[in-house]
Amino acid sequence: MNNRDDINSSIDNIKSHMGDPTKGLPEELFVFATTITPMINVDLLVMNDKGQVLMSWRDDLCGTGWHIPGGIIRFKETFHERLIKVGESELHAKITHDDDPCMINQIILKQDVRGHFVSLLYRCYLPDDYVIDNGDIKEGQSGFLKWVDRCPDDFVTGQRDIYKNLWD
């Protein structure tokens, strides 16, 4: 068998274990994909009337610290669909958003995993009666939400470089 046959056989094997890519990928396959191709993600810029930005704590392969909530677009998913799903899963709210991004960025990190993104920042809006509900999540745990009134010192790498001026 030549190299091309080996590659095609490997691809067929992966596809047989992949499932429906519109629902996301198995973690191992997702991590592999992020090491070989840029990912497109949406970030949700949510600001209150005090000029504070709603941020979430993260602790994963992309780093540890505060970040603008967001998500990588799934196969055959629209920007709108991903924004709504991130609002529901990370903010626990039905958000609305502007039609077009207010900022488009390319993030290239030194790390191999999740090292290259095209990031679309959308201005998003919460319902008037929204209240942060962290449930059992404590500050310093992934998913903890907080209104931030200045650029945090522990802003995750990549987002810090492109979003540090949001509070100006």
C-alpha positions as CSV (number, residue, x, y, z in Angstrom):
1,M,0.0,0.0,0.0
2,N,1.4,3.4,-0.9
3,N,1.2,6.5,1.3
4,R,-1.9,7.9,-0.4
5,D,-3.7,4.6,0.3
6,D,-2.6,4.7,3.9
7,I,-4.0,8.3,4.2
8,N,-7.3,7.4,2.6
9,S,-7.6,4.3,4.8
10,S,-7.0,6.5,7.9
11,I,-9.5,9.1,6.7
12,D,-12.1,6.4,6.2
13,N,-11.4,5.0,9.7
14,I,-11.8,8.5,11.2
15,K,-15.1,9.1,9.3
16,S,-16.5,5.8,10.6
17,H,-15.9,7.0,14.2
18,M,-16.7,10.7,13.7
19,G,-20.4,10.9,14.1
20,D,-22.4,13.9,12.8
21,P,-19.9,16.9,12.4
22,T,-22.8,19.4,12.7
23,K,-23.1,18.4,16.3
24,G,-19.3,18.8,17.0
25,L,-16.5,16.4,16.8
26,P,-15.1,13.9,19.3
27,E,-12.5,15.7,21.5
28,E,-9.5,13.9,20.0
29,L,-10.6,14.7,16.4
30,F,-11.4,18.3,17.3
31,V,-8.0,18.8,18.9
32,F,-6.3,17.2,15.8
33,A,-8.3,19.5,13.4
34,T,-7.2,22.6,15.4
35,T,-3.6,21.6,14.9
36,I,-3.8,21.6,11.1
37,T,-6.3,24.3,10.1
38,P,-7.5,27.7,11.2
39,M,-10.8,27.7,13.1
40,I,-13.5,30.3,12.7
41,N,-15.2,31.4,15.9
42,V,-17.7,34.0,17.1
43,D,-17.1,36.0,20.3
44,L,-20.0,37.7,22.1
45,L,-19.4,41.3,23.2
46,V,-22.0,41.9,25.9
47,M,-21.8,45.3,27.7
48,N,-24.0,46.7,30.3
49,D,-25.0,50.4,30.8
50,K,-22.0,50.9,33.1
51,G,-19.6,50.0,30.3
52,Q,-18.7,46.7,31.9
53,V,-18.1,43.6,29.7
54,L,-19.5,40.2,30.6
55,M,-16.6,37.7,30.8
56,S,-16.2,34.1,31.6
57,W,-13.4,32.2,33.3
58,R,-11.8,29.5,31.3
59,D,-9.2,26.8,32.1
60,D,-8.4,24.5,29.2
61,L,-6.0,23.9,26.3
62,C,-6.3,27.6,25.2
63,G,-5.3,28.9,28.6
64,T,-6.4,30.0,32.0
65,G,-8.0,33.4,32.7
66,W,-10.9,35.6,31.7
67,H,-12.2,35.6,28.2
68,I,-14.9,37.0,26.0
69,P,-17.5,34.1,25.7
70,G,-17.5,32.5,22.3
71,G,-17.5,29.4,20.3
72,I,-16.1,27.7,17.2
73,I,-18.6,27.4,14.3
74,R,-19.6,23.9,13.6
75,F,-19.8,22.3,10.1
76,K,-22.8,23.9,8.2
77,E,-23.7,26.2,11.1
78,T,-24.3,29.9,10.5
79,F,-22.8,32.7,12.6
80,H,-26.3,33.4,14.0
81,E,-26.8,29.8,15.1
82,R,-23.5,29.7,16.9
83,L,-24.1,33.0,18.6
84,I,-27.5,31.9,19.9
85,K,-26.0,28.5,21.1
86,V,-23.2,30.2,22.9
87,G,-25.6,32.6,24.5
88,E,-27.7,29.7,25.8
89,S,-24.8,27.4,26.8
90,E,-22.4,30.0,28.3
91,L,-24.6,32.9,29.4
92,H,-27.7,30.9,30.1
93,A,-29.7,33.5,28.2
94,K,-31.5,34.1,24.9
95,I,-29.4,36.8,23.4
96,T,-29.9,39.0,20.4
97,H,-27.1,40.4,18.3
98,D,-26.1,42.8,15.6
99,D,-26.2,41.5,12.0
100,D,-22.6,42.1,11.3
101,P,-19.4,41.7,13.4
102,C,-18.0,44.9,15.0
103,M,-14.5,43.5,14.7
104,I,-12.8,40.7,12.7
105,N,-9.4,39.4,13.9
106,Q,-6.9,36.7,13.2
107,I,-5.3,35.2,16.2
108,I,-2.1,33.1,15.8
109,L,-0.8,31.6,19.0
110,K,2.5,29.8,19.5
111,Q,0.8,26.7,20.8
112,D,0.0,23.9,18.3
113,V,-3.5,23.1,19.6
114,R,-6.1,25.7,18.8
115,G,-3.3,27.9,17.6
116,H,-4.9,29.8,14.7
117,F,-8.3,31.5,14.7
118,V,-10.4,33.9,12.6
119,S,-12.5,35.5,15.2
120,L,-15.7,37.5,14.6
121,L,-16.7,39.8,17.5
122,Y,-20.5,40.5,17.6
123,R,-22.2,43.0,19.8
124,C,-24.8,41.0,21.7
125,Y,-27.6,42.0,24.0
126,L,-29.2,40.3,27.0
127,P,-32.8,40.4,28.0
128,D,-33.6,43.3,30.3
129,D,-34.2,41.0,33.3
130,Y,-30.9,39.1,32.9
131,V,-29.1,38.2,36.1
132,I,-25.9,36.2,36.2
133,D,-26.6,32.8,37.6
134,N,-23.3,30.9,38.2
135,G,-25.1,28.1,40.0
136,D,-22.5,25.8,41.7
137,I,-19.6,27.3,39.7
138,K,-17.2,29.2,41.9
139,E,-14.9,32.0,40.9
140,G,-11.8,30.5,39.4
141,Q,-13.7,27.6,37.8
142,S,-14.4,27.3,34.1
143,G,-17.7,29.0,33.1
144,F,-17.9,31.5,36.0
145,L,-19.4,34.7,34.7
146,K,-18.6,38.2,35.9
147,W,-19.1,41.8,34.8
148,V,-15.6,43.4,34.3
149,D,-15.0,47.1,34.3
150,R,-11.4,47.2,33.0
151,C,-9.2,44.9,31.0
152,P,-8.3,42.1,33.4
153,D,-4.6,41.3,34.1
154,D,-5.4,37.6,33.7
155,F,-7.1,38.0,30.3
156,V,-6.4,34.8,28.2
157,T,-3.6,35.0,25.6
158,G,-4.8,35.9,22.2
159,Q,-7.9,37.7,23.2
160,R,-5.9,40.1,25.4
161,D,-4.0,41.3,22.4
162,I,-7.1,42.1,20.3
163,Y,-9.7,43.0,22.9
164,K,-7.7,45.0,25.5
165,N,-9.2,48.3,24.2
166,L,-12.8,47.4,24.7
167,W,-13.0,49.4,27.9
168,D,-11.6,52.6,26.3
